[in-house]
Amino acid sequence: MSSTVHINPLRWFTDGEGGLEFVESFGTPVPADILEEARAASYPGVGDLLAVLRSEGLSARCWFSLWVDGAEVPDPLPERPGAGDRDRLGGLAVAVAGDRKRMGAEDPASGLTCRAAGEGAVERAVAALAEAFGPQVMWSGDIGDIVVVPPGWTAQQVRDRRVGCDMADS
């Protein structure tokens, strides 16, 4: 796996010209029901996205500042006591419109990037985000690995898909 992994809502790919074709060019056609669900989904707020990752027990070195009520939130995704490598997303960037370094909790997030995540952490993150916000796409920085993750998938199903399982088999 690449040391840089991106997670975007499937909607992000359907909103842009050629985005869906890009996803499907890696051999996984997106079923019509998942595509419809993605197009109906809203982009989550940064605060909501971080809350889902926290509830999954994940932590990260955040490469951005989160501002709530005019004050910076220190360490928006802190490591929990007893956390192991599989709980770390590594360096984390969140994509939003506007100021990418100083964002508010309500700003809509169109994706995130994890650098040097612990084994299994990204799969847990994408499964939790899909459950909370609709279909997600996980792809590696070298564009060699794309997985469409619908709601209801577990981290294990994401791992299995990454090693060659067909989406229709799940």
Buried (B, 14 or more C-beta within 10 A) or exposed (E): BEEBBBBBBBBBBBBEEEBBEBBBEBEBEBBEEBBEBBBEBEBBBBBBBBBBBBEBBBBBBBEBBBBEEEEEBEEBBEBEEEBEEBBBBBBBBBBBEEEBEEBBBEBBBBBBBBBEBBEBBBBBBBBBBBBBBBBBBBBBBEEEBBBBBBBEBBBEBBBBBBEEBEBEEB
